[in-house]
Amino acid sequence: MFTVHGNIRSYLHRFKIIDTPTCPCGTKNQTLDHLLFECELLNKERDSLKSSVLKKDIWPLSKNRLIREHFKIFAKFTNEISFDKLNDVLNPSYQVD
């Protein structure tokens, strides 16, 4: 996620590795911005990230500042993400908590 190269659906779709860039949440293309700020599948992880950042800063903040000034918190957020879950094929029976 640091370089936006890798297991993010928009990146994989760009190189025709997968058929669709759509996030399994079904709302938008799976981009870094979507994962950081919008994806409902990551609400729990994002709430933890946001809460930690708000102790010292504002939310939302730019990706650059987030990575540069809150690297440990951002790394924890990325490590908590199950990309296997996020990159499953869109499935109508997939339920969001």
Secondary structure as GFF3:
##gff-version 3
##sequence-region A 1 97
A	DSSP	alpha_helix	9	14	.	.	.	ID=ss1
A	DSSP	alpha_helix	32	37	.	.	.	ID=ss2
A	DSSP	three_ten_helix	40	42	.	.	.	ID=ss3
A	DSSP	alpha_helix	43	54	.	.	.	ID=ss4
A	DSSP	alpha_helix	63	69	.	.	.	ID=ss5
A	DSSP	alpha_helix	71	80	.	.	.	ID=ss6
A	DSSP	alpha_helix	83	86	.	.	.	ID=ss7
###
